[in-house]
Amino acid sequence: MQESKIYKYRLKLTKKGALRFISHLDWQNLILKIFRRCELNLVLSQGFNKMPKVSYSPALPIFLESDCELVNFQVYNPLNDAFLSNFKKNAPLGLEVLSFVEINNDNEPKSLENYIQWARYIAKIDEKKTIYNSNELRYIIDKCLNSCELLISKKTKKGLEKTINYRNSLKSFEIKDDKVLSFILKTGQNDSIPALRADEFLKKMFCNTNIFKIKRVEFFDSELRVI
């Protein structure tokens, strides 16, 4: 029996507005619901519990927005502009399609969690809430970059507290105009360098995250090539 041809695609989406309040699981279910409404003939996994072959970028913490959420999926039929129009029609407010491309690279890892290794974030400071001026912000940034330690304590699944040095999880950290912080953090799956959440990083640097509006804006592979 001849196997059906499989087509692989990637969507780049925004997650803004009210969508920043939903969990990663709810985000996944939302995408699948839109796919069902678009009547996609999705490729399913093998085994007893068959699941659609859909891969998502690493989980975005609640309250953060994004301009770069990625979704890889596989279908048995080639897609065109009609699918894109239908997807947009069924998408809620805050979810916009930034790009839609076919994936032709067979060497790319199947899971986005394995492919994506770094992410760039920007954090815009609320002038009404901050107590920091530009010089103080630069001092904190320089002190962080010149340190060999970035210690953050977390609780394990067993309830034990564990302190981890995340210094290698921070690739860059700088201040832009208008008091906008830009930083690249480790994300995805990698045993040698632990992933670091943007909100936890800023809480370590500034004690709280209420003075920031945080957005994920870009993903990179292990060689820091933009995905």
C-alpha positions as CSV (number, residue, x, y, z in Angstrom):
1,M,0.0,0.0,0.0
2,Q,1.4,3.4,-1.0
3,E,1.9,5.8,1.8
4,S,0.2,9.2,1.6
5,K,2.4,12.2,1.1
6,I,2.8,14.3,4.3
7,Y,3.1,18.1,4.2
8,K,4.7,20.0,7.1
9,Y,3.9,23.6,7.9
10,R,4.8,26.2,10.5
11,L,2.7,29.1,11.8
12,K,4.1,32.1,13.6
13,L,1.5,33.6,15.9
14,T,1.0,36.4,18.4
15,K,-0.4,35.8,21.9
16,K,-1.6,39.1,23.2
17,G,-4.3,40.8,25.2
18,A,-6.6,38.5,27.1
19,L,-4.7,35.4,25.7
20,R,-1.8,36.2,28.1
21,F,-4.0,34.9,30.9
22,I,-4.4,31.4,29.5
23,S,-2.1,28.5,30.3
24,H,0.1,26.7,27.8
25,L,-2.4,23.7,27.8
26,D,-5.3,26.0,27.0
27,W,-3.2,27.6,24.2
28,Q,-2.6,24.1,22.7
29,N,-6.3,23.3,22.9
30,L,-7.1,26.6,21.3
31,I,-4.9,25.9,18.3
32,L,-6.3,22.4,17.9
33,K,-9.9,23.8,18.1
34,I,-9.0,26.2,15.3
35,F,-7.5,23.4,13.2
36,R,-10.7,21.4,13.6
37,R,-12.8,24.3,12.5
38,C,-10.6,24.6,9.5
39,E,-11.3,20.8,8.8
40,L,-7.6,20.0,8.5
41,N,-6.7,16.4,7.7
42,L,-4.0,16.2,10.4
43,V,-1.4,13.4,10.6
44,L,-1.8,11.3,13.7
45,S,0.8,9.6,15.8
46,Q,1.1,5.8,15.9
47,G,0.0,3.7,18.9
48,F,-3.1,3.2,20.9
49,N,-3.7,6.9,21.8
50,K,-3.4,8.6,18.5
51,M,-2.6,12.3,18.7
52,P,-2.3,15.0,16.0
53,K,1.3,15.6,15.1
54,V,1.4,19.2,16.2
55,S,4.4,20.7,18.0
56,Y,4.5,24.0,20.0
57,S,7.2,26.4,21.0
58,P,8.2,26.2,24.7
59,A,5.5,27.2,27.2
60,L,5.0,31.0,27.8
61,P,4.4,31.9,31.4
62,I,1.0,33.4,32.2
63,F,0.8,37.2,32.0
64,L,3.5,37.4,29.3
65,E,2.7,38.4,25.7
66,S,4.4,37.1,22.6
67,D,5.2,38.0,19.0
68,C,6.8,34.7,18.0
69,E,4.7,31.7,19.1
70,L,5.4,28.8,16.7
71,V,3.2,25.9,15.8
72,N,4.5,23.0,13.6
73,F,1.9,20.6,12.2
74,Q,1.6,17.9,9.6
75,V,-1.3,17.3,7.2
76,Y,-2.1,14.9,4.3
77,N,-3.2,17.7,1.9
78,P,-1.3,20.7,0.7
79,L,-2.5,24.0,2.1
80,N,-3.0,27.4,0.4
81,D,-4.3,30.9,1.1
82,A,-7.8,29.5,1.7
83,F,-6.5,27.7,4.9
84,L,-4.8,30.9,6.1
85,S,-7.9,32.9,5.6
86,N,-10.0,30.3,7.4
87,F,-7.6,30.1,10.3
88,K,-7.6,33.9,10.7
89,K,-11.4,33.9,10.6
90,N,-11.6,31.4,13.5
91,A,-8.8,33.0,15.6
92,P,-9.7,35.0,18.7
93,L,-8.7,38.6,19.4
94,G,-5.0,38.7,20.3
95,L,-4.0,35.8,18.0
96,E,-2.6,37.1,14.7
97,V,-0.8,35.1,12.0
98,L,2.7,36.7,11.4
99,S,3.9,34.0,8.9
100,F,2.9,30.7,7.4
101,V,5.5,28.6,5.7
102,E,6.1,25.0,4.5
103,I,8.9,23.2,6.2
104,N,11.3,21.5,3.8
105,N,14.2,20.9,6.1
106,D,14.3,17.2,6.9
107,N,17.2,17.7,9.3
108,E,15.2,19.9,11.6
109,P,14.2,18.2,14.9
110,K,10.6,17.0,15.0
111,S,9.8,18.8,18.2
112,L,10.0,22.6,18.6
113,E,11.0,22.0,22.2
114,N,14.2,20.4,20.9
115,Y,14.8,22.8,18.0
116,I,14.3,26.1,20.0
117,Q,17.1,26.7,22.4
118,W,17.1,30.4,23.2
119,A,14.5,33.2,23.3
120,R,14.7,37.0,23.3
121,Y,12.5,39.0,25.5
122,I,11.8,42.7,26.0
123,A,10.5,44.2,29.2
124,K,9.0,47.6,29.1
125,I,9.1,49.5,32.4
126,D,6.0,51.2,33.7
127,E,7.2,54.7,34.6
128,K,4.4,55.0,37.2
129,K,5.6,52.0,39.1
130,T,9.4,52.0,38.8
131,I,11.8,53.4,41.3
132,Y,14.8,52.9,39.0
133,N,16.4,55.5,36.8
134,S,18.5,54.6,33.7
135,N,21.8,54.7,35.5
136,E,20.5,52.4,38.2
137,L,19.2,50.0,35.6
138,R,22.6,49.9,33.8
139,Y,24.4,49.3,37.1
140,I,22.2,46.3,37.8
141,I,22.7,45.0,34.2
142,D,26.5,45.4,34.4
143,K,26.7,43.8,37.8
144,C,24.7,40.8,36.5
145,L,26.8,40.4,33.4
146,N,30.1,40.6,35.3
147,S,29.1,38.0,37.8
148,C,29.8,34.3,37.5
149,E,26.7,33.4,39.4
150,L,22.9,33.9,39.0
151,L,21.5,31.9,41.8
152,I,17.8,31.2,41.9
153,S,16.1,28.9,44.4
154,K,13.2,26.6,43.3
155,K,11.2,23.9,44.9
156,T,11.4,20.4,43.4
157,K,8.4,18.1,42.8
158,K,9.1,16.6,46.2
159,G,8.8,20.0,47.9
160,L,12.5,20.4,48.5
161,E,14.2,23.7,47.8
162,K,17.1,23.6,45.3
163,T,19.4,26.5,44.4
164,I,20.6,26.6,40.8
165,N,23.2,28.8,39.1
166,Y,21.5,30.1,35.9
167,R,24.4,32.3,34.8
168,N,25.0,30.2,31.6
169,S,21.2,30.5,30.9
170,L,21.6,34.2,30.3
171,K,23.1,35.0,26.8
172,S,22.7,38.8,26.7
173,F,21.2,41.6,28.8
174,E,21.0,45.3,27.8
175,I,18.8,48.4,28.1
176,K,17.3,50.1,25.0
177,D,15.8,53.5,24.7
178,D,12.8,54.5,26.8
179,K,13.9,52.1,29.6
180,V,13.2,48.9,27.6
181,L,15.2,45.9,28.8
182,S,16.2,43.3,26.2
183,F,17.6,39.9,27.2
184,I,18.1,36.4,25.7
185,L,17.5,33.4,28.0
186,K,17.8,29.6,27.6
187,T,14.6,27.8,26.8
188,G,13.6,24.5,25.3
189,Q,15.0,21.2,26.3
190,N,18.7,20.9,27.1
191,D,20.3,19.0,30.0
192,S,23.6,21.0,30.0
193,I,22.1,24.4,30.4
194,P,18.9,24.9,32.5
195,A,16.0,26.8,30.9
196,L,15.2,30.1,32.7
197,R,11.8,31.8,32.7
198,A,11.7,35.5,31.9
199,D,9.5,36.4,34.9
200,E,11.7,34.5,37.3
201,F,14.8,36.2,35.9
202,L,13.4,39.7,36.3
203,K,12.1,38.9,39.8
204,K,15.7,37.9,40.8
205,M,17.1,41.1,39.3
206,F,14.5,43.6,40.6
207,C,12.6,41.7,43.4
208,N,9.3,41.9,41.5
209,T,7.9,41.9,38.0
210,N,4.9,44.3,38.5
211,I,6.9,47.2,37.1
212,F,7.4,45.4,33.7
213,K,5.3,44.5,30.7
214,I,7.2,41.4,29.3
215,K,7.0,40.1,25.8
216,R,8.7,37.2,24.0
217,V,9.8,38.5,20.6
218,E,12.2,36.0,19.0
219,F,13.4,32.4,19.0
220,F,16.9,31.0,18.2
221,D,18.4,27.6,17.6
222,S,21.5,26.2,19.4
223,E,23.7,28.3,17.1
224,L,21.7,31.5,17.8
225,R,20.2,31.5,14.4
226,V,16.7,33.1,14.3
227,I,14.0,30.6,13.8
